[in-house]
Each structure stands twice: as structure tokens, then as C-alpha cells.
Amino acid sequence: MVTCAIALGSNLGDRRTQLDFAVAKLQALLRGLRVSRYHDTVPVGVPGPQGLYLNAAAVGGTQLTARQLLEALQGIEQARGRERPYANAPRTLDLDVILFGDQMIDEPGLIVPHPRFRERRFVLEPLAEIAPDLVDPVTGKTVADLAASAP
């Protein structure tokens, strides 16, 4: 069993319903699922004006590989009508693998830990609510430490 951390986000449609749907699907996918509060956040690093995001984090255990988990998350996104017309486009649902145990993975379409999570308060703050002691295998810092020093 590997402990994994997932970031959840939505800025299209009924954002709360989108995240609630994802949480229900994650409950069937991950053991001992813990989910943060939902946070309204401004878009970061996106082209053009976009609506506010609703973000959260989830942590649970899985026996899936990181690739299998990614594929399951993409299936959940697609079930909510996720489209990818261009990079950082608005989205009904966005699910990202942030941490996968202490593994460091760099494969086409899958980089874990997520390469930009250390600079993203909208990921770190919700994750620190539910799993402050998770450790980033790249820096050796806990999520709580990363959240405290995030820009």
C-alpha cells in the first residue's frame, strides 16, 4: 500500500459538485481517504481571465501503480467533461498526483512529485491540513514546512 496525495481543482460549472463527484470516486479508489476543506483560490499561471478555482487535497492508500492511478484520475476528469483545448485551459475538474509515497517518477506524461507543487499555496495549504507530515522525497521537507515557506 502506497500513500498518495492528490490535488483537486475546478473552475467551470458547479465547482463544489465537481469536487464532490471527485471525492466520491476517490473514496472507491483510495483506502483511508482524507480530504481537506475546499478553498476558493485565484487562478495562477493561466492564460487570459478565468474564474476562481475551488481547490482541495486528498490523501489515501493505494495498491495501484502511479501510472494506473493517473489513468484512473483522468477517467474521473473525463466523466465530468474535462477538455484540454490548450495548456492551463479552464477545467470542470483537475486531478493531479502530487506525491506517491517516496517515489520519484519521471516518465512521459507522469512526473512525481508534481514538479510545481512546492510553489503552489493552493496545493500546499489544503494538503497541510490533512497530511502535514508527508515528506517531499526531492527536498526532504514536510508538507507543513513547504506550506510555511511557499510564496
C-alpha positions in Angstrom: 0.0 0.0 0.0 1.4 3.4 -1.1 0.2 6.7 0.4 -0.5 9.1 -2.3 -1.6 12.8 -2.4 -4.0 14.2 -5.0 -4.7 17.8 -5.7 -8.3 18.6 -6.8 -9.4 21.7 -8.6 -12.3 23.1 -10.6 -13.2 26.5 -12.2 -16.0 25.6 -14.6 -19.6 24.7 -13.8 -20.8 24.0 -10.3 -17.3 23.7 -8.8 -18.5 22.2 -5.5 -20.4 19.5 -7.3 -17.4 18.8 -9.5 -15.2 18.3 -6.4 -17.9 16.3 -4.5 -18.0 13.9 -7.5 -14.3 13.5 -7.5 -14.2 12.8 -3.7 -16.9 10.1 -4.1 -14.9 8.4 -6.9 -11.7 8.7 -4.8 -13.4 7.1 -1.8 -13.8 4.0 -4.0 -10.2 4.2 -5.3 -8.2 5.0 -2.2 -8.2 3.5 1.3 -8.5 5.7 4.4 -9.3 8.7 2.3 -8.8 12.1 4.0 -10.0 15.2 2.2 -9.2 18.9 3.1 -11.7 21.7 3.2 -12.5 23.3 -0.1 -10.6 26.6 -0.8 -11.5 29.4 -3.2 -8.4 30.5 -5.0 -7.4 32.9 -7.8 -6.1 31.3 -11.0 -2.3 31.0 -11.1 -0.2 30.7 -14.3 -3.2 30.6 -16.7 -3.8 32.4 -20.0 -6.4 35.1 -20.1 -9.1 35.8 -17.5 -10.5 32.7 -15.7 -13.0 32.2 -12.9 -12.0 31.4 -9.4 -10.9 27.9 -8.6 -12.2 25.7 -5.9 -9.3 23.6 -4.7 -8.8 20.7 -2.2 -6.4 17.9 -1.5 -6.9 14.2 -0.8 -4.7 11.6 0.7 -5.2 7.8 0.8 -3.6 4.5 0.2 -3.5 2.6 -3.0 -2.1 -0.7 -4.4 -2.2 0.8 -7.9 0.9 1.9 -9.7 1.4 5.6 -10.2 0.5 5.2 -13.9 -2.6 3.3 -13.1 -3.6 5.9 -10.5 -3.0 8.7 -13.1 -5.2 6.8 -15.6 -8.0 6.4 -13.0 -7.8 10.1 -12.2 -8.0 11.0 -15.9 -11.1 8.8 -16.2 -12.7 10.7 -13.4 -11.9 14.0 -15.1 -13.4 12.8 -18.4 -16.6 11.7 -16.6 -17.1 15.4 -15.7 -16.4 16.6 -19.2 -12.8 17.6 -18.8 -11.4 19.0 -22.1 -7.8 20.0 -22.8 -8.0 22.5 -25.7 -4.8 24.2 -24.7 -2.4 24.3 -21.7 -3.9 25.6 -18.5 -7.4 26.0 -20.0 -10.3 26.3 -17.6 -11.5 23.0 -16.4 -14.5 21.2 -15.0 -12.2 19.0 -12.9 -8.5 18.7 -12.5 -6.9 15.9 -10.5 -3.1 15.7 -10.1 -0.9 13.2 -8.5 1.2 15.3 -6.1 3.1 12.6 -4.1 3.2 8.9 -4.5 4.9 7.5 -1.4 8.6 8.3 -1.5 8.8 7.6 -5.2 10.4 9.9 -7.8 9.0 9.2 -11.2 9.9 11.0 -14.5 8.1 9.3 -17.4 6.2 10.8 -20.4 3.0 12.3 -19.1 3.8 11.5 -15.4 6.2 13.4 -13.1 6.0 12.7 -9.4 6.4 14.6 -7.1 4.4 17.1 -9.2 7.0 19.5 -10.5 5.3 22.7 -9.4 3.6 21.8 -6.2 6.2 23.3 -3.9 5.3 26.8 -5.2 1.6 26.4 -5.2 -0.2 27.5 -2.0 -3.5 26.3 -3.4 -2.0 22.7 -3.3 0.2 23.0 -0.1 -2.3 24.6 2.2 -5.1 22.1 1.7 -2.5 19.2 1.8 -1.0 20.5 5.0 -4.5 20.4 6.6 -4.7 16.7 6.2 -1.1 15.4 5.9 1.4 17.9 7.3 4.0 15.2 7.9 4.1 13.8 4.4 7.6 14.3 3.0 8.7 15.5 -0.4 11.3 13.0 -1.5 13.1 15.6 -3.6 13.7 18.2 -0.9 13.3 16.1 2.3 10.9 18.7 3.6 7.5 18.1 5.1 4.3 19.4 3.5 3.9 21.7 6.6 7.4 23.1 6.0 6.8 23.6 2.3 3.5 25.3 3.0 5.1 27.7 5.6 7.7 28.8 3.1 5.5 28.9 -0.1 5.3 32.2 -2.0 
